[in-house]
């Protein structure tokens, strides 16, 4: 009978088992979800943005902004 130290074979460890199981699980999830992702059109995923203001701007002096300015003035 040979000793594992003499042959260079490492004994199995729990850490290696769990790393392998996690990798296999992640691969299984990726394989099963990949066909579903390919069917989703890109335009449905990206929300449409509101049109920009015609006269420029878009900034408004709200109460939140006023409180921020009050905290920055010493």
C-alpha positions in Angstrom: 0.0 0.0 0.0 1.3 3.4 -1.0 1.1 6.6 1.1 -0.5 9.7 -0.4 2.5 11.8 0.6 4.9 9.7 -1.4 2.8 9.7 -4.7 2.1 13.5 -4.7 -1.7 12.9 -4.7 -3.5 15.3 -2.4 -6.4 14.0 -0.3 -9.8 15.4 -1.2 -10.9 18.4 0.9 -14.2 19.9 1.8 -13.1 23.3 0.5 -12.4 21.9 -2.9 -15.7 20.0 -3.0 -17.7 23.2 -2.2 -15.8 25.3 -4.7 -16.5 22.6 -7.4 -20.2 22.4 -6.4 -20.5 26.2 -6.5 -18.9 26.4 -9.9 -21.1 23.6 -11.3 -24.2 25.4 -9.8 -23.3 28.7 -11.4 -22.7 27.1 -14.7 -26.0 25.3 -14.6 -27.8 28.6 -13.8 -26.0 30.3 -16.7 -26.9 27.6 -19.2 -30.5 27.5 -18.2 -31.0 31.3 -18.2 -29.0 32.0 -21.4 -31.8 31.0 -23.8 -34.3 33.2 -22.0 -32.1 36.2 -22.1 -31.5 35.9 -25.9 -35.3 36.1 -26.5 -35.7 39.5 -24.7 -35.5 42.4 -27.1 -33.0 45.1 -26.1 -35.5 47.9 -26.5 -37.7 46.4 -23.9 -34.9 46.3 -21.4 -33.8 49.9 -21.7 -36.3 52.3 -20.3 -37.1 55.3 -22.4 -35.9 58.6 -21.2 -38.0 61.8 -21.1 -37.2 64.3 -23.9 -34.8 67.1 -22.9 -36.2 70.5 -22.3 -36.6 72.6 -25.5 -35.1 75.7 -24.0 -32.3 73.9 -22.2 -31.9 73.8 -18.5 -33.7 71.1 -16.6 -32.4 72.4 -13.3 -34.9 73.5 -10.7 -34.3 75.1 -7.3 -36.1 72.6 -5.2 -36.3 72.4 -1.4 -33.7 69.6 -1.4 -31.3 71.8 -3.4 -31.9 74.8 -1.0 -31.1 72.6 2.0 -27.9 71.4 0.3 -26.9 75.0 -0.3 -27.6 75.9 3.3 -25.3 73.1 4.5 -22.4 74.2 2.3 -22.4 77.8 3.3 -20.4 78.2 6.5 
